[in-house]
Amino acid sequence: MGAGIAAGLAALGAGIGDGLIVAAAMNNISRQPERTKEIKSLMFIGIGLAEALAIISIVISFMIM
């Protein structure tokens, strides 16, 4: 049961983190449209790191099971 809760919280945290990353990127793109390409590439790197952390935590929670 604990592993299921941990996996759910990891997914929830990743979803919240992705939302915050995209919101910050859109805010910065609206302020500096000339740097859109750079901001988008940094946004995708941040999303990738947030998702990787979620996947690692889900794997660890299943290993604990």
FENURPE-V333337 format. One record per run of one state. SS is the DSSP state (hx for helix, st for strand, lp for the rest). FROM is the first residue (numbers start at 1). TO is the last residue. If there is no record, write none. Layout:
# FENURPE-V333337
SS:FROM:TO  SS:FROM:TO
This chain:
# FENURPE-V333337
lp:1:1  hx:2:31  lp:32:32  hx:33:64  lp:65:65
